[in-house]
Amino acid sequence: MVGESVSFRITRTTEDLAQTVAALSQRLVKLEQRLEAMALQIDQVALPAEPDAEELRRLDQVAVLLADCRNLLEDSDASAGPAPLHSELQEGDTQDALAA
């Protein structure tokens, strides 16, 4: 009878350990899934967004316009003096710049 009692305790302890290992395994799987999801979120935040092709084209055009303006200013500085600008031309340029 003592042998049966010991055998029952060993069986019961083994079943308890198996349940504990199963529960820990499930928790581990859930934690790994959460960790992977968080890593994906960090990767998405860390990666800079690709600029839009249209936006890049516009910025290139602005850079060309700025270079042209600098060249015109340098040319006007090199000449006798600054050329007078008409107020109508300035207003039109301002409206064009705001529209772009």
C-alpha positions as CSV (number, residue, x, y, z in Angstrom):
1,M,0.0,0.0,0.0
2,V,2.9,2.3,0.6
3,G,4.1,1.7,-2.9
4,E,0.7,2.6,-4.4
5,S,0.7,5.8,-2.4
6,V,4.1,6.8,-3.6
7,S,3.3,5.9,-7.1
8,F,0.1,8.1,-6.9
9,R,2.1,11.0,-5.6
10,I,4.6,10.7,-8.4
11,T,1.9,10.4,-11.0
12,R,0.1,13.4,-9.5
13,T,3.3,15.5,-9.4
14,T,4.1,14.6,-12.9
15,E,0.7,15.6,-14.1
16,D,1.0,18.9,-12.2
17,L,4.4,19.5,-13.8
18,A,3.0,18.7,-17.2
19,Q,0.2,21.3,-16.8
20,T,2.6,23.9,-15.5
21,V,5.0,23.3,-18.5
22,A,2.0,23.6,-20.9
23,A,0.8,26.8,-19.3
24,L,4.3,28.3,-19.4
25,S,4.7,27.2,-23.0
26,Q,1.5,29.0,-23.9
27,R,2.6,32.1,-22.1
28,L,6.0,32.0,-23.8
29,V,4.2,31.8,-27.2
30,K,2.0,34.8,-26.4
31,L,5.0,36.8,-25.2
32,E,7.0,35.9,-28.3
33,Q,4.0,37.1,-30.5
34,R,3.8,40.3,-28.5
35,L,7.5,40.8,-28.8
36,E,7.4,40.3,-32.6
37,A,4.4,42.7,-32.9
38,M,6.3,45.3,-31.0
39,A,9.4,44.8,-33.0
40,L,7.4,45.4,-36.2
41,Q,5.9,48.6,-34.8
42,I,9.4,49.8,-33.9
43,D,10.7,49.0,-37.4
44,Q,7.8,50.9,-38.9
45,V,8.4,53.9,-36.8
46,A,12.2,53.8,-37.2
47,L,12.1,53.6,-41.0
48,P,11.7,57.0,-42.6
49,A,8.8,57.3,-44.9
50,E,9.7,57.3,-48.6
51,P,9.1,60.8,-50.1
52,D,6.5,61.0,-52.7
53,A,7.8,61.1,-56.3
54,E,5.7,64.1,-57.1
55,E,6.9,66.0,-54.0
56,L,10.5,65.2,-55.0
57,R,9.8,66.6,-58.5
58,R,8.4,69.8,-57.1
59,L,11.4,70.2,-54.8
60,D,13.7,69.8,-57.7
61,Q,11.8,72.5,-59.6
62,V,12.0,74.8,-56.6
63,A,15.8,74.2,-56.5
64,V,16.1,75.1,-60.2
65,L,14.0,78.2,-59.7
66,L,16.1,79.3,-56.7
67,A,19.3,78.8,-58.7
68,D,17.8,80.8,-61.6
69,C,16.9,83.6,-59.1
70,R,20.4,83.6,-57.6
71,N,21.9,83.8,-61.1
72,L,19.6,86.7,-62.0
73,L,20.6,88.5,-58.7
74,E,24.3,88.0,-59.4
75,D,23.8,89.3,-63.0
76,S,21.9,92.3,-61.8
77,D,24.6,93.0,-59.1
78,A,27.3,92.7,-61.7
79,S,25.5,95.3,-64.0
80,A,25.1,99.0,-63.3
81,G,22.7,98.4,-60.4
82,P,19.5,96.8,-59.5
83,A,16.7,97.0,-62.1
84,P,13.5,98.7,-60.9
85,L,10.7,96.2,-60.5
86,H,7.1,97.1,-61.3
87,S,4.6,96.6,-58.5
88,E,2.3,94.7,-60.9
89,L,5.1,92.2,-61.6
90,Q,5.8,91.7,-57.9
91,E,2.1,91.1,-57.1
92,G,1.8,88.6,-60.0
93,D,4.9,86.7,-58.8
94,T,3.6,86.6,-55.3
95,Q,0.3,85.2,-56.4
96,D,2.1,82.6,-58.6
97,A,4.3,81.6,-55.7
98,L,1.3,81.2,-53.4
99,A,-0.5,79.1,-56.0
100,A,2.4,76.7,-56.3
